[in-house]
Amino acid sequence: MSQRLGAAAIRELAASPSLGHALRSLAGSPYREAAADSSLADAQREVASALLWNLRVLAGWLPPAGARLLRPLAAGFEIANVEALLKSFSGASSPPRAYRLGALGTAWRRLERADSADAVRRVLAASSWGDPGAGTAWGVSVGMRMAAAARTAEVGPARTWAEGRAALLTAREMFVHGRVLPAPVRHRAADVLGDRALKAVGFRDFRDRLPAGARWAVEGVGDPADLWRAEARWWAVLGRDAEDMLRGAAYGPVPLVGAVAALSVDAWRVRAALELAAHGGGPMEVFDDLVG
């Protein structure tokens, strides 16, 4: 796939002695829009924008049913737009330019006209996102993220990824932050993970109650403080599965989902590499541990 930088080049990027050096090396790459004088946040956003553009192009080649298949896989961009919109209501800072979603948007055309968190919640409740159960920035964010996992679980080839993502999200909210999930979020989590897991009295109990399709994501994690390693492993598994899918059938949803996953993993790794470069590059053991 020509729209990926690739593992070897990304590793070199992570070893760059500075962010500027890393960004200059992206010239001519699929992420060339990240200017050499960009801040880390701006550069990472340009990497994400390049991914979104590729997904939009891919959706444009597909019949309507194929484009609908991609929508839940690209849901993170609409979530990012909504999170930025919610921050803008506080007036704390100017929100970044919204990602242009095109056919990959679910309700963004209505959401971008909302003028309060309550209005955002009403729009979500009237869409396939569903009611997040709270009108706070946190409530909307966690509600959309769980809804995205539940919608992705309906995309057959991506089901185990979605189950793992739902397990990680639930574990972080319940056992790292000690939060009570809003009722609609809890119901969606139970739909994906099973009701037994949501009744757990502690992290290890939660882990052991998960169905096999989700337990892999937290297998071997004994302390919620180590969930960041599990989240990095999730991306590593996503990358390996994507390569297997791309080597399989030439047509159908499996290679399509594999292509989306492969592009997403590449962009995630580039963003991680840029962060290391911004701190002087390496140590490479950290990068290797992060990307798997």
C-alpha positions in Angstrom: 0.0 0.0 0.0 1.7 3.2 -1.2 -0.1 5.4 1.3 1.9 4.0 4.2 5.3 5.1 5.4 6.1 1.5 6.6 7.7 0.1 9.8 11.3 0.6 8.9 10.9 4.3 7.9 8.8 5.0 11.0 11.5 3.5 13.2 14.0 5.9 11.6 11.6 8.7 12.2 11.4 7.9 15.9 15.2 8.0 16.1 15.3 11.6 14.7 17.2 14.0 17.0 14.5 16.7 16.8 10.9 17.2 15.6 12.1 19.5 12.8 14.5 16.8 11.5 11.7 14.2 11.6 9.2 16.4 9.8 11.8 17.3 7.1 12.1 13.5 6.5 8.4 13.3 5.8 8.7 15.4 2.6 7.6 13.3 -0.3 5.9 10.8 2.1 2.1 10.2 2.4 2.4 12.7 5.4 4.1 15.5 3.5 1.5 18.1 4.6 3.1 18.2 8.0 5.3 21.3 7.6 8.9 21.2 8.9 8.1 24.1 11.3 4.9 22.6 12.7 4.4 22.1 16.4 4.0 18.5 17.6 0.2 18.8 17.9 -0.1 20.4 14.5 2.1 17.8 12.9 0.2 14.9 14.5 -3.0 16.5 13.3 -1.7 16.6 9.7 -0.8 12.9 10.0 -4.4 12.2 11.1 -5.8 14.4 8.3 -3.7 12.4 5.7 -5.3 9.2 7.0 -8.8 10.6 6.8 -8.2 11.8 3.2 -7.1 8.3 2.3 -10.2 6.8 3.9 -12.4 9.3 2.1 -10.8 8.4 -1.2 -11.3 4.7 -0.4 -15.0 5.3 0.5 -15.4 7.2 -2.8 -14.4 4.1 -4.8 -16.9 2.0 -3.1 -20.7 1.5 -3.6 -22.9 3.0 -0.9 -22.9 -0.2 1.1 -19.1 -0.2 1.2 -19.0 3.4 2.3 -21.4 2.7 5.2 -19.1 -0.1 6.2 -16.2 2.3 6.6 -18.2 4.9 8.7 -17.8 3.2 12.1 -14.2 2.5 11.4 -13.6 6.2 10.9 -15.7 7.3 13.8 -12.7 8.7 15.7 -12.6 11.7 13.5 -16.2 12.7 14.2 -15.5 12.1 17.9 -12.5 14.4 17.7 -14.6 17.1 16.0 -17.2 16.9 18.8 -14.6 17.0 21.6 -13.1 20.1 20.0 -16.6 21.7 19.7 -17.4 21.0 23.3 -14.1 22.6 24.4 -15.0 25.7 22.4 -18.1 26.3 24.5 -15.9 27.0 27.5 -14.0 29.7 25.5 -10.7 28.3 26.9 -9.1 28.2 23.5 -9.8 28.3 19.8 -10.8 24.9 18.5 -8.7 23.4 15.7 -10.2 23.3 12.2 -12.8 20.5 12.1 -11.9 17.3 10.2 -13.7 17.3 6.8 -15.6 14.0 7.0 -17.5 13.9 3.8 -19.4 10.6 3.4 -17.7 9.2 6.5 -19.7 11.6 8.8 -22.6 10.3 10.8 -24.2 13.4 12.3 -21.5 16.1 12.0 -23.5 18.4 9.7 -26.1 18.7 12.5 -23.6 18.6 15.3 -21.5 21.5 14.1 -24.5 23.8 14.4 -24.9 22.9 18.1 -24.3 25.8 20.5 -24.2 24.0 23.8 -23.3 20.6 25.3 -27.0 19.9 25.8 -27.6 20.6 22.1 -24.8 18.2 21.2 -26.5 15.5 23.3 -29.8 16.1 21.7 -28.4 15.7 18.2 -26.5 12.6 19.2 -29.6 11.1 20.8 -31.6 11.6 17.5 -28.8 9.9 15.4 -27.3 6.5 15.2 -24.8 7.6 17.8 -27.5 7.4 20.4 -27.9 9.3 23.7 -24.6 9.4 25.6 -26.5 9.7 28.8 -24.9 13.0 29.9 -24.4 16.4 28.5 -20.9 17.0 30.0 -17.8 16.9 27.8 -16.7 13.7 29.5 -20.1 12.1 29.2 -20.4 12.9 25.5 -16.9 11.7 24.8 -17.2 8.4 26.6 -20.7 7.8 25.2 -19.5 8.4 21.6 -16.4 6.2 22.1 -18.5 3.3 23.4 -21.1 3.8 20.7 -18.2 3.6 18.1 -17.0 0.3 19.6 -20.5 -1.1 19.6 -21.1 0.0 15.9 -17.7 -1.4 14.9 -18.5 -4.7 16.6 -21.2 -5.1 13.9 -18.6 -5.0 11.2 -17.8 -8.7 11.1 -14.0 -8.7 10.4 -13.5 -5.9 13.0 -15.5 -7.5 15.8 -12.7 -8.7 18.1 -10.9 -5.3 17.7 -14.1 -3.6 18.8 -14.6 -5.9 21.7 -11.0 -5.3 22.8 -11.4 -1.5 22.5 -14.6 -1.6 24.5 -12.8 -3.6 27.2 -10.0 -1.1 27.4 -12.3 1.9 27.5 -14.5 0.4 30.2 -11.5 -0.7 32.3 -9.9 2.8 32.1 -13.0 4.6 33.0 -14.1 2.3 35.9 -10.7 1.2 37.4 -8.3 4.1 36.6 -10.6 7.1 36.8 -13.1 5.5 39.2 -16.1 6.8 37.2 -19.6 5.4 37.0 -20.6 5.0 33.4 -23.8 6.7 32.4 -26.7 4.2 31.9 -26.8 4.3 28.1 -23.0 3.8 28.0 -23.2 0.9 30.5 -25.9 -0.7 28.4 -23.8 -0.5 25.2 -20.8 -1.8 27.0 -22.9 -4.8 28.3 -24.1 -5.5 24.7 -20.4 -5.8 23.6 -18.8 -7.3 26.8 -21.6 -9.0 28.5 -23.4 -8.0 31.7 -21.2 -10.1 34.0 -18.1 -8.0 33.3 -19.9 -4.8 34.1 -20.8 -6.2 37.5 -17.2 -6.9 38.5 -16.0 -5.6 41.9 -12.4 -4.9 40.8 -10.2 -4.9 37.7 -9.0 -8.5 38.0 -12.6 -9.6 38.4 -13.6 -7.5 35.4 -10.7 -9.0 33.3 -11.7 -12.6 34.3 -15.4 -12.0 33.5 -14.8 -10.8 30.0 -15.8 -12.9 27.0 -12.9 -14.5 25.1 -13.3 -12.0 22.2 -12.5 -9.1 24.5 -10.3 -10.7 27.2 -7.3 -10.8 24.9 -7.0 -7.0 25.1 -6.3 -7.1 28.9 -4.7 -10.5 29.2 -1.8 -10.5 31.6 -2.5 -7.0 32.9 -2.7 -7.2 36.7 -2.9 -3.6 37.6 -5.0 -0.9 35.9 -2.0 1.4 35.9 -0.5 -0.9 33.2 -3.4 -0.5 30.8 -1.3 1.8 28.6 0.7 -1.3 27.7 -2.5 -3.1 26.8 -3.6 -0.2 24.6 -0.3 -0.3 22.7 -0.6 -4.0 22.3 -4.1 -3.4 20.9 -2.5 -1.4 18.1 0.1 -4.1 17.5 -2.5 -6.8 17.2 -4.5 -4.5 14.8 -1.4 -4.2 12.7 -0.7 -7.9 12.5 -4.3 -8.8 11.8 -4.5 -6.1 9.0 -1.5 -7.6 7.3 -3.1 -11.1 7.4 -6.3 -9.6 5.9 -4.4 -7.9 3.1 -2.8 -11.2 2.1 -6.1 -12.9 1.9 -9.1 -12.5 -0.4 -8.9 -9.9 -3.1 -12.5 -8.7 -2.8 -15.1 -8.3 0.0 -15.2 -6.7 3.4 -12.1 -8.5 4.8 -9.4 -6.8 2.7 -11.4 -3.6 2.9 -11.3 -3.6 6.7 -7.7 -4.8 6.6 -6.8 -1.8 4.4 -8.4 0.7 6.8 -6.7 -1.0 9.8 -3.3 -1.0 8.1 -3.6 2.7 7.2 -4.7 3.6 10.7 -1.9 1.7 12.3 0.7 3.4 10.1 -0.6 6.8 11.0 -0.7 5.9 14.7 2.9 4.8 14.6 4.0 7.9 12.8 2.3 10.1 15.4 4.1 8.1 18.2 7.4 8.4 16.3 7.0 12.2 16.0 6.4 12.4 19.8 9.6 10.6 20.5 11.5 12.8 18.0 10.1 15.9 19.7 11.9 14.6 22.9 15.2 14.1 21.1 14.6 10.7 19.6 14.5 7.2 21.2 15.4 5.4 23.2 14.3 2.9 20.6 13.5 0.3 23.2 10.6 2.6 24.3 9.4 2.8 20.7 9.6 -0.9 20.1 7.8 -1.6 23.3 5.1 0.9 22.3 4.4 -0.3 18.7 5.0 -4.0 19.4 
